[in-house]
Amino acid sequence: MRKLIFQIIVAILGIWLATTFVPGVQVKLFLDSSFFGFSLTADWQIFLLLGIILGLLNFFVKPILDAITLPLRIITLGLFSFVINMVLIWFIDFMFREFSTPLVYPLLWTTLIVWTLNVVLSILNKSDTNY
């Protein structure tokens, strides 16, 4: 449970940092923005929703994709896992019109930000639990 919450927090921070620093990455609020009938009225709600969805994908779907693509990850010395991360963020872009990562470079930088944040915070998280 702690790892799932950690993945969600990392995803929220990563998407927020990407929209702040990467040109072209945007989160827009529309008048009819809603999620399963619940209207979204503030930007923080969209960041929270996108972070929860990306965190759930990273927690549940990414291990399955990692297992399926194990031969490719071995051949590329682990670099294919970065492609998997890009696909997950692209999927979020595809599913929600409020989130936009146009073309390849903004998607690449967004993936790099989320991945770096995940690595750094997981190192800090592990050092806190070992006392």
FIDREN-776689 format. One line per field, with one value per residue: z, y, x negated of N, C-alpha, C in turn; residue number from 1. Coordinates in steps of 0.2 Angstrom, whole numbers, plus 2048, in hexadecimal, padded with zeros to 3 digits. Layout:
REM residues N
nup	(Z | ...)
nnorth	(Y | ...)
neast	(X | ...)
caup	(Z | ...)
canorth	(Y | ...)
caeast	(X | ...)
cup	(Z | ...)
cnorth	(Y | ...)
ceast	(X | ...)
k	(NUM | ...)
//
This chain:
REM residues 131
nup	(800 | 804 | 7FA | 7EF | 7F2 | 7F2 | 7E4 | 7DF | 7E4 | 7DF | 7D1 | 7D1 | 7D4 | 7CA | 7BE | 7C1 | 7C2 | 7B5 | 7AD | 7B2 | 7AE | 7A1 | 791 | 788 | 78E | 795 | 7A1 | 7A0 | 7A5 | 7A2 | 79E | 79F | 7A5 | 7AC | 7B7 | 7B6 | 7B9 | 7C3 | 7C5 | 7C0 | 7C7 | 7CA | 7C7 | 7CF | 7D2 | 7C6 | 7C5 | 7D0 | 7CC | 7C0 | 7C5 | 7CE | 7C5 | 7BD | 7C7 | 7CB | 7BF | 7BE | 7C9 | 7C8 | 7BA | 7B4 | 7B9 | 7B3 | 7A5 | 7A6 | 7A8 | 79D | 793 | 796 | 78E | 785 | 78D | 793 | 787 | 784 | 78F | 799 | 795 | 78E | 798 | 79A | 78E | 791 | 79C | 795 | 78C | 796 | 79B | 78F | 78D | 797 | 792 | 786 | 78B | 793 | 78F | 796 | 799 | 790 | 787 | 77A | 76C | 76B | 773 | 77E | 784 | 787 | 790 | 79A | 79E | 7A2 | 7AD | 7B6 | 7B8 | 7BE | 7C9 | 7D0 | 7D2 | 7DA | 7E5 | 7E9 | 7EE | 7F8 | 800 | 803 | 80B | 816 | 81D | 822 | 82D)
nnorth	(7FA | 806 | 808 | 80A | 816 | 81E | 81D | 824 | 831 | 834 | 834 | 83F | 84A | 849 | 84B | 858 | 85F | 85D | 864 | 871 | 873 | 86E | 873 | 873 | 869 | 867 | 86A | 86C | 874 | 870 | 876 | 86C | 861 | 852 | 843 | 834 | 839 | 842 | 853 | 85C | 86A | 871 | 874 | 86C | 861 | 85A | 857 | 84F | 844 | 840 | 83C | 832 | 828 | 826 | 822 | 816 | 80F | 80D | 805 | 7FA | 7F6 | 7F8 | 7EE | 7E2 | 7E5 | 7E7 | 7D9 | 7D3 | 7D9 | 7D5 | 7CE | 7D9 | 7E3 | 7DD | 7DC | 7E9 | 7EE | 7F3 | 7FF | 7FF | 7FF | 80C | 810 | 809 | 811 | 81D | 819 | 817 | 824 | 82A | 824 | 829 | 836 | 833 | 82F | 839 | 849 | 854 | 854 | 857 | 852 | 856 | 84F | 847 | 84B | 853 | 849 | 840 | 848 | 84A | 83C | 83A | 843 | 83D | 831 | 833 | 83A | 830 | 826 | 82E | 831 | 824 | 820 | 828 | 825 | 817 | 819 | 81F | 816 | 80C | 811)
neast	(7FC | 7F6 | 7ED | 7F5 | 7FB | 7F0 | 7EC | 7F7 | 7F5 | 7E9 | 7EC | 7F6 | 7EE | 7E4 | 7EB | 7F0 | 7E3 | 7DF | 7E9 | 7E6 | 7D8 | 7D5 | 7D6 | 7E5 | 7EC | 7FB | 808 | 819 | 828 | 838 | 849 | 852 | 84C | 84A | 84B | 851 | 85D | 85B | 858 | 84A | 842 | 837 | 825 | 81D | 825 | 824 | 817 | 816 | 81E | 818 | 80C | 80F | 814 | 809 | 800 | 807 | 806 | 7F8 | 7F6 | 7FE | 7FF | 7F2 | 7E9 | 7EE | 7EC | 7DE | 7DA | 7DF | 7D7 | 7CA | 7C0 | 7BD | 7B9 | 7AD | 7A5 | 7A3 | 79D | 7A5 | 7AA | 7B6 | 7C0 | 7C2 | 7C8 | 7D4 | 7D9 | 7DB | 7E5 | 7F0 | 7F2 | 7F5 | 801 | 809 | 80A | 811 | 81D | 823 | 829 | 825 | 818 | 809 | 7FC | 7F3 | 7EC | 7DB | 7D0 | 7D5 | 7DC | 7D1 | 7C9 | 7D3 | 7D4 | 7C7 | 7C6 | 7D0 | 7CB | 7BE | 7C2 | 7C8 | 7BE | 7B5 | 7BD | 7C1 | 7B4 | 7B2 | 7BD | 7BA | 7AF | 7B4 | 7BB | 7B2 | 7AC)
caup	(800 | 804 | 7F3 | 7EA | 7F3 | 7F0 | 7DD | 7DD | 7E6 | 7DA | 7CB | 7D1 | 7D4 | 7C4 | 7B9 | 7C3 | 7C0 | 7AD | 7AB | 7B4 | 7AB | 79A | 78C | 784 | 792 | 798 | 7A4 | 79F | 7A8 | 79D | 7A2 | 79F | 7A7 | 7B2 | 7B7 | 7B8 | 7BB | 7C8 | 7C1 | 7C2 | 7C7 | 7CC | 7C4 | 7D4 | 7D1 | 7C0 | 7C6 | 7D4 | 7C8 | 7BB | 7C9 | 7D0 | 7BF | 7BB | 7CC | 7CA | 7B9 | 7C0 | 7CE | 7C5 | 7B3 | 7B2 | 7BA | 7AE | 79F | 7A7 | 7A8 | 796 | 78F | 799 | 789 | 782 | 792 | 793 | 781 | 784 | 795 | 79E | 792 | 78C | 79D | 799 | 789 | 794 | 79F | 790 | 78A | 79B | 79B | 789 | 78E | 79B | 78D | 782 | 78F | 796 | 78B | 79A | 799 | 78A | 786 | 773 | 768 | 76E | 777 | 784 | 787 | 789 | 796 | 79F | 7A1 | 7A6 | 7B4 | 7BB | 7BA | 7C2 | 7D0 | 7D3 | 7D4 | 7E0 | 7EB | 7EC | 7F2 | 7FF | 804 | 806 | 810 | 81C | 820 | 824 | 833)
canorth	(800 | 80C | 809 | 80C | 81D | 821 | 81E | 829 | 837 | 835 | 836 | 846 | 84F | 849 | 84F | 85F | 862 | 85D | 86A | 877 | 874 | 86B | 876 | 86F | 864 | 86B | 868 | 871 | 872 | 872 | 877 | 865 | 85C | 84E | 83C | 82F | 83D | 847 | 858 | 85E | 871 | 874 | 870 | 867 | 85B | 857 | 855 | 849 | 83F | 83D | 839 | 82C | 824 | 824 | 81D | 80F | 80B | 80B | 800 | 7F3 | 7F4 | 7F8 | 7E8 | 7DE | 7E7 | 7E5 | 7D2 | 7D1 | 7DC | 7D4 | 7CD | 7DF | 7E7 | 7DA | 7DE | 7F1 | 7EF | 7F6 | 805 | 7FE | 801 | 813 | 810 | 808 | 817 | 822 | 817 | 818 | 82B | 82C | 821 | 82E | 83B | 831 | 82E | 83F | 84E | 85A | 853 | 857 | 851 | 855 | 84D | 842 | 84E | 855 | 843 | 83E | 84C | 848 | 836 | 83A | 846 | 839 | 82B | 836 | 83B | 829 | 824 | 832 | 830 | 81D | 81F | 82C | 821 | 811 | 81B | 821 | 810 | 808 | 814)
caeast	(800 | 7F2 | 7EA | 7FA | 7FC | 7EA | 7ED | 7FC | 7F2 | 7E4 | 7F0 | 7F8 | 7E8 | 7E1 | 7EF | 7F0 | 7DD | 7DF | 7ED | 7E2 | 7D1 | 7D4 | 7DA | 7EA | 7F0 | 800 | 80E | 81E | 82E | 83E | 84F | 856 | 847 | 84D | 848 | 856 | 863 | 859 | 855 | 843 | 843 | 831 | 820 | 81A | 828 | 822 | 810 | 817 | 821 | 813 | 807 | 812 | 815 | 802 | 7FE | 80A | 803 | 7F1 | 7F6 | 801 | 7FE | 7EB | 7E6 | 7F0 | 7E8 | 7D7 | 7DA | 7E0 | 7D2 | 7C4 | 7BA | 7BB | 7B5 | 7A7 | 7A1 | 7A2 | 79A | 7A9 | 7AC | 7BD | 7C5 | 7C3 | 7CD | 7DA | 7DB | 7DD | 7EC | 7F5 | 7F3 | 7F9 | 808 | 80D | 80B | 816 | 824 | 825 | 827 | 823 | 811 | 806 | 7F5 | 7F2 | 7E6 | 7D7 | 7CC | 7D8 | 7DD | 7CB | 7C7 | 7D7 | 7D2 | 7C1 | 7C8 | 7D4 | 7C6 | 7B9 | 7C5 | 7CA | 7B7 | 7B2 | 7C1 | 7C0 | 7AE | 7B3 | 7C2 | 7B7 | 7AA | 7B8 | 7BE | 7AD | 7A9)
cup	(800 | 7FD | 7EE | 7EB | 7F1 | 7E8 | 7DB | 7DE | 7E1 | 7D3 | 7CB | 7D1 | 7CD | 7BE | 7BB | 7C0 | 7B8 | 7AB | 7AC | 7AF | 7A4 | 796 | 788 | 788 | 796 | 79C | 7A4 | 7A2 | 7A3 | 7A1 | 7A3 | 7A2 | 7AD | 7B1 | 7BA | 7BC | 7C0 | 7C4 | 7C4 | 7C2 | 7C8 | 7C9 | 7C9 | 7D4 | 7CB | 7C1 | 7CB | 7D0 | 7C3 | 7BF | 7CC | 7CB | 7BD | 7C0 | 7CC | 7C4 | 7BB | 7C5 | 7CC | 7BE | 7B1 | 7B3 | 7B5 | 7A7 | 7A0 | 7A6 | 7A0 | 791 | 791 | 794 | 786 | 787 | 793 | 78D | 782 | 78B | 79A | 79B | 790 | 791 | 79D | 794 | 78C | 798 | 79B | 78D | 78F | 79B | 794 | 789 | 792 | 796 | 789 | 785 | 791 | 792 | 78F | 79A | 792 | 78A | 77E | 771 | 76D | 774 | 77E | 788 | 78A | 790 | 79C | 7A3 | 7A5 | 7AD | 7B9 | 7BD | 7BF | 7C9 | 7D3 | 7D5 | 7DA | 7E6 | 7EE | 7F0 | 7F8 | 803 | 807 | 80C | 817 | 820 | 823 | 82B | 834)
cnorth	(806 | 80D | 80C | 814 | 821 | 822 | 823 | 830 | 839 | 837 | 83D | 84B | 84F | 84C | 856 | 862 | 862 | 863 | 870 | 878 | 872 | 86F | 872 | 86B | 869 | 867 | 86D | 86F | 875 | 872 | 870 | 860 | 858 | 847 | 838 | 833 | 842 | 84D | 85A | 866 | 874 | 870 | 86B | 861 | 857 | 854 | 84F | 843 | 83C | 83A | 832 | 826 | 821 | 820 | 816 | 80B | 809 | 806 | 7F9 | 7F1 | 7F3 | 7F1 | 7E2 | 7DF | 7E6 | 7DE | 7D0 | 7D3 | 7DA | 7D2 | 7D4 | 7E3 | 7E4 | 7DC | 7E5 | 7F3 | 7F4 | 7FD | 805 | 7FF | 808 | 814 | 80E | 80D | 81C | 820 | 818 | 820 | 82D | 829 | 826 | 834 | 839 | 831 | 834 | 845 | 854 | 85A | 853 | 857 | 850 | 853 | 848 | 845 | 850 | 84E | 840 | 841 | 84A | 841 | 836 | 83E | 841 | 833 | 82D | 837 | 835 | 826 | 827 | 831 | 829 | 81C | 823 | 828 | 81B | 813 | 81D | 81B | 80B | 80B | 812)
ceast	(7FC | 7EE | 7EF | 7FB | 7F6 | 7EA | 7F2 | 7F9 | 7ED | 7E7 | 7F3 | 7F3 | 7E5 | 7E5 | 7F0 | 7E9 | 7DC | 7E3 | 7E9 | 7DC | 7D1 | 7D9 | 7DF | 7EE | 7F5 | 805 | 813 | 824 | 834 | 844 | 853 | 851 | 84A | 84A | 84E | 85C | 861 | 855 | 84F | 843 | 83C | 82B | 81D | 81E | 826 | 81B | 811 | 819 | 81C | 80D | 809 | 812 | 80E | 7FF | 800 | 807 | 7FC | 7F1 | 7F9 | 7FF | 7F7 | 7E8 | 7E8 | 7EC | 7E1 | 7D6 | 7DA | 7DA | 7CB | 7BF | 7B8 | 7B7 | 7AE | 7A2 | 79F | 79F | 79E | 7AC | 7B4 | 7C2 | 7C6 | 7C8 | 7D4 | 7DD | 7DE | 7E4 | 7F1 | 7F6 | 7F7 | 800 | 80C | 80E | 811 | 81D | 827 | 824 | 825 | 81B | 80E | 7FF | 7F3 | 7EC | 7E1 | 7D3 | 7CF | 7DA | 7D7 | 7C9 | 7CC | 7D6 | 7CC | 7C2 | 7CB | 7CF | 7C1 | 7BC | 7C6 | 7C3 | 7B5 | 7B7 | 7C2 | 7BA | 7AF | 7B8 | 7BF | 7B2 | 7AE | 7BA | 7B9 | 7AA | 7A2)
k	(1 | 2 | 3 | 4 | 5 | 6 | 7 | 8 | 9 | 10 | 11 | 12 | 13 | 14 | 15 | 16 | 17 | 18 | 19 | 20 | 21 | 22 | 23 | 24 | 25 | 26 | 27 | 28 | 29 | 30 | 31 | 32 | 33 | 34 | 35 | 36 | 37 | 38 | 39 | 40 | 41 | 42 | 43 | 44 | 45 | 46 | 47 | 48 | 49 | 50 | 51 | 52 | 53 | 54 | 55 | 56 | 57 | 58 | 59 | 60 | 61 | 62 | 63 | 64 | 65 | 66 | 67 | 68 | 69 | 70 | 71 | 72 | 73 | 74 | 75 | 76 | 77 | 78 | 79 | 80 | 81 | 82 | 83 | 84 | 85 | 86 | 87 | 88 | 89 | 90 | 91 | 92 | 93 | 94 | 95 | 96 | 97 | 98 | 99 | 100 | 101 | 102 | 103 | 104 | 105 | 106 | 107 | 108 | 109 | 110 | 111 | 112 | 113 | 114 | 115 | 116 | 117 | 118 | 119 | 120 | 121 | 122 | 123 | 124 | 125 | 126 | 127 | 128 | 129 | 130 | 131)
//
